[in-house]
Amino acid sequence: SGRHIGKPYIDRLGKGQPLTVCNGVTGPEVVAGRYYTPADCKRLELPKYLAAEKAAKRLFTRWGSYNIWVRASIIDMIYNLGESTVAASTLRTQANAGQPFEVWCPQMQRFVYGTVAGKKTRLPGLVARREATAELCRDWGRDGHFSQQYLAKE
């Protein structure tokens, strides 16, 4: 979104309130008071997205059958939730069992809770993000959707 390019902020809703920049980047590479440019964010985010894609290919046995939109939604889930959370999910179990993506994509909408003041809390921002991710997976993944014309041009 570009909303968090610039100075790192404290993720007050995250576990441990980590210093965060760009699209959810945390860790030792995030330095308080430093300004992060779009190029800095790309440098920090790209390895994390590539790692999420690698994990997705390993975790989802039917990876090769998914179109770009379904793949993007799975990568987003792994990037944001972590490999272990997605690996243990009903979403993955249903996908690997061969259920149609219209069945398992809505599972993405279950991951909308964060910890606020020590309590598991449904967060509106996560609700909106997961609704968008599930829609991308469920609706843009089907044959006959208007997005298929763009995939055919690749």
Helices and strands as residue ranges (DSSP letters): E 9-10, E 19-20, H 38-59, G 63-65, H 68-81, H 83-87, H 90-96, H 101-104, G 105-110, E 113-116, E 119-122, H 124-138, H 148-152
